[in-house]
Amino acid sequence: MDGKIKGDITCSGKLVIGEKAEVLGNIHCQSADIMGTVHGEVRVKQNTSLFSKSMVKGNVYTLSINIEPGAVFNGKCIMSADEK
């Protein structure tokens, strides 16, 4: 996804947030590659990857997370197989 998105995103597969994208809302998906900006809660059932130019302001709930040098992450990360 690219562009500015205001509202929640729910996806049954992999979600890719492009470098120039800005999401103002919560994300629920199977796996996520984040290269842009997210302001909201991120809930991912499998793997979350924050790339070097990404910025996430909000809590991340995920089974596993990869954070590249240069990524900005302001929030809590809860790693668990339990979706609650």
N, C-alpha and C positions, 0 to 999 in steps of 0.2 A: 504494500500500500504506500502511496505517496500522497502528498497534499496535507491539508489540515482537516482533521476529523474531530467533530465535537459530538460526544456520545459514546456509549459503551459498544465494544466489539466482542462478539461471540463467534467462534470458529471451531469446527469439529476437526480441523487438520492443523497444518503448520501455518503460522502467521508470520509474514515478513514485513517489518516496518522499515521503509527506505530512509536513506540519509536525510532527505529534505522533508520528511513527514513529521507532523506534530499531532499527537493524539491527546485530546482532553477528555478523558473518560477511563473507565475500567476495561480491562482485557481479560477474556476467558478463552483459552485455546488448548490444543493438544501439545504443541511446541511453538517456540517463538524465537525469531532472529530479530533483534532490535538494533537498528543503525541510526534511528532518528530520536525524537523526543517523545516521552510519554509522561503525562501528568495524571496519575491515577493508580489504582491497584492492579497488579498483574498476577493472574492465577493461571498457571501452566501445569498440565498433568505430567509432562515429561521434562524435556530440557529447555532451558532458557539461555540464550546467548546474547550478551551485551557487547556490541562491537565498539571499536575505539572512539567513534564520533557520537556514540549514543549518550542520552541523558534520561534517566528515569527518576522521577520524583514521586515516590509512593512505595508501598510495601510490595514485595514479590513473594509469592507462594509457589514453590516449584519442587520437583523431585531432584533436579540437579541444575547447576548454574555455571556458566563460563563468562568471565569478565575480562575483556582485553584491556591492556594498559591504555589509559586515555579516556576510558568510559567514566561517566559520572553517575553515581548511584546514591541517592539520598532517601533512605528508608530502611525498613527491616527486611531481612530475608529469612523466610521460614521454609526449610527443606524437609519435606515429608511426603510419603506415598499416600497419606490420608488427605483427601481433597478438602476436608473441613478446615 
